[in-house]
């Protein structure tokens, strides 16, 4: 069960599809920039929700 409502799920999917499309258009340097931005996004998520930053064995 998703914790998103339909509109939120659609927005997330739209962003993911956009990133996937971008990856088909960039070279390795561009892919590294995408990776850097995704890393920063994940870092922000962990800062906002520190309980998510746990090791799962």
C-alpha positions in Angstrom: 0.0 0.0 0.0 1.4 3.4 -1.0 1.4 6.3 1.4 1.0 8.6 -1.6 -2.3 9.8 -2.9 -2.9 9.4 -6.6 -1.7 12.9 -7.5 1.6 12.5 -5.5 2.2 9.1 -7.0 1.7 10.5 -10.5 4.1 13.4 -9.8 6.8 11.1 -8.5 6.4 8.8 -11.5 6.6 11.9 -13.8 9.9 13.0 -12.2 11.3 9.5 -12.4 10.4 9.2 -16.1 12.0 12.6 -16.7 15.2 11.5 -15.1 15.2 8.3 -17.0 14.7 10.2 -20.2 17.5 12.6 -19.3 19.8 9.6 -18.8 19.3 8.6 -22.4 20.4 12.0 -23.5 23.6 12.7 -21.5 27.1 11.5 -21.6 29.1 10.2 -18.7 29.8 13.7 -17.3 26.1 14.4 -17.5 25.3 11.2 -15.8 27.7 12.1 -13.0 25.8 15.4 -12.5 22.6 13.5 -12.3 24.1 11.2 -9.7 25.4 14.1 -7.7 21.9 15.7 -7.7 20.3 12.4 -6.7 22.8 12.0 -3.9 21.9 15.5 -2.6 18.2 14.6 -2.8 18.7 11.4 -0.8 20.9 13.3 1.7 18.0 15.8 2.2 15.6 12.9 2.7 17.8 11.5 5.4 18.1 14.9 7.1 14.4 15.4 7.1 13.6 11.8 8.1 16.7 10.4 10.0 14.8 7.3 11.0 15.1 6.1 7.4 18.9 6.0 7.7 19.2 2.6 9.2 21.1 -0.5 8.2 18.9 -3.4 7.1 20.6 -6.7 7.6 
